[in-house]
Amino acid sequence: MSQDTGVLTGHAQAGPPEDRRPRTADSALRRRARAVIPGGMYGHQAAGPLPEQYPQFMREGLGARVWDVDGNEYVDLMCSYGPVVLGHRHPAVEAAALAQDGLADCQNGPGEVMVDLAELMVQTVQHADWAMFAKNGTDATTICCTIARARTGRSRILAATGAYHGAAPWCTPRPAGVTAADRANLGYYTFNDLDSARAAVQAAGDDLAGIIVSPFRHDAGFDQELVDPDFARGLRELCDQAGAALILDDVRCGFRLHLGSSWEPVGVSPDLSAWSKAIANGRGLAAVLGSGAYADAAASIFVTGSFWFSASAMAASIATIGALREQDAIAAMNTMGVALRDGIAAQAAASGLEINYTGPPSMPYLTFAGDRDYELGRTPIMVS
Ligand SMILES: Cc1ncc(COP(=O)(O)O)c(C=O)c1O
């Protein structure tokens, strides 16, 4: 859900912020972390830039609730920044992971669950004829680019300006430590602007390996923008004309908008898609799915990792997909998302606050009108 302001993290109790338990344990851990962890914390879970009320260290989660290390309870509208789609410690998912743990997780070869999961992913996602697994979304997007280059023998990948595709040098949003060579094979277009994509394709000439795109524009810090189906179809055509790969980055949206690829409802099939976050309900797993035409190229590259074949996360993923289907979870997320949206809109109106509530109901993004520097978003506002 909301990526960088924490405004959608609700405090479970109705009392004012001063009712919360003092942040004694959190403060002590932050002090200790500053001595042994660069910057005290790093990456998207660094709480430093967030409002002071947002905890850095968490202790526990159950269902929709989480507790920080001081015992304060919250409703987890962030879903742990995406992965926890069925709620924390979902019984079927935990049972599957623990049963596999009881056999072995990390072994000298993958468990049979890898084949079971690959079959299930291929059955679940229309465009997929095969599956590979890794650990993080960055692994998956990077592998997609490598496969696109291996198949085409070309270098250039086009990405939307401002889109997030991971934290490797080719795509990290921070310039520190990144060389010009790391970005040399990238070109850029504007999301939902087909003319800009056409111009970027033209600029790539005969060196276009692929176009990477997210299912909707979910750049952190900006109001979200749903995809224009004509734009999605247009990217598909551009890739077909150039013999390049259309890569859908479903890392964030995967299994939140549709139980299949997020562009299935739009009617556009990518050649390759990248997945992670929700596919194992919080267990570390990523996937690359692809069409048959890309299978040989996928087999030709060398990618691997010490923990990429760990069986427990794969068992958790099989259980997650089963539970998503059994619980009709996509429809449930939509229904709850609409209720949340309507409730927040009503409370904002009652409080005289003008808000922008963008994105699909199951992945909303809330900002306050005119609040460019998030001053309002950072301030706890009691609306009841
Ligand atoms: C769209 C998208 N792609 C890729 C990534 C990178 O995933 P990871 O942080 O697991 O490497 C993210 C993470 O937020 C993402 O939202």
Ligand as a Chemical Component Dictionary entry (heavy atoms), coordinates in Angstrom:
data_LIG
# 
_chem_comp.id                   LIG 
_chem_comp.type                 NON-POLYMER 
_chem_comp.pdbx_formal_charge   0 
_chem_comp.three_letter_code    LIG 
# 
loop_
_chem_comp_atom.comp_id 
_chem_comp_atom.atom_id 
_chem_comp_atom.alt_atom_id 
_chem_comp_atom.type_symbol 
_chem_comp_atom.charge 
_chem_comp_atom.model_Cartn_x 
_chem_comp_atom.model_Cartn_y 
_chem_comp_atom.model_Cartn_z 
_chem_comp_atom.pdbx_ordinal 
LIG C1 C1 C 0 7.502  -2.851 -9.103 1  
LIG C2 C2 C 0 8.667  -3.364 -8.326 2  
LIG N1 N1 N 0 9.661  -3.999 -8.981 3  
LIG C3 C3 C 0 10.726 -4.475 -8.333 4  
LIG C4 C4 C 0 10.850 -4.320 -6.974 5  
LIG C5 C5 C 0 12.074 -4.839 -6.279 6  
LIG O1 O1 O 0 11.732 -5.899 -5.412 7  
LIG P1 P1 P 0 12.702 -6.315 -4.246 8  
LIG O2 O2 O 0 12.711 -5.194 -3.256 9  
LIG O3 O3 O 0 12.101 -7.565 -3.689 10 
LIG O4 O4 O 0 14.044 -6.557 -4.819 11 
LIG C6 C6 C 0 9.848  -3.677 -6.249 12 
LIG C7 C7 C 0 9.950  -3.481 -4.813 13 
LIG O5 O5 O 0 9.264  -2.687 -4.196 14 
LIG C8 C8 C 0 8.732  -3.172 -6.944 15 
LIG O6 O6 O 0 7.744  -2.538 -6.318 16 
# 
loop_
_chem_comp_bond.comp_id 
_chem_comp_bond.atom_id_1 
_chem_comp_bond.atom_id_2 
_chem_comp_bond.value_order 
_chem_comp_bond.pdbx_ordinal 
LIG C1 C2 SING 1  
LIG C2 N1 SING 2  
LIG C2 C8 DOUB 3  
LIG N1 C3 DOUB 4  
LIG C3 C4 SING 5  
LIG C4 C5 SING 6  
LIG C4 C6 DOUB 7  
LIG C5 O1 SING 8  
LIG O1 P1 SING 9  
LIG P1 O2 DOUB 10 
LIG P1 O3 SING 11 
LIG P1 O4 SING 12 
LIG C6 C7 SING 13 
LIG C6 C8 SING 14 
LIG C7 O5 DOUB 15 
LIG C8 O6 SING 16 
# 
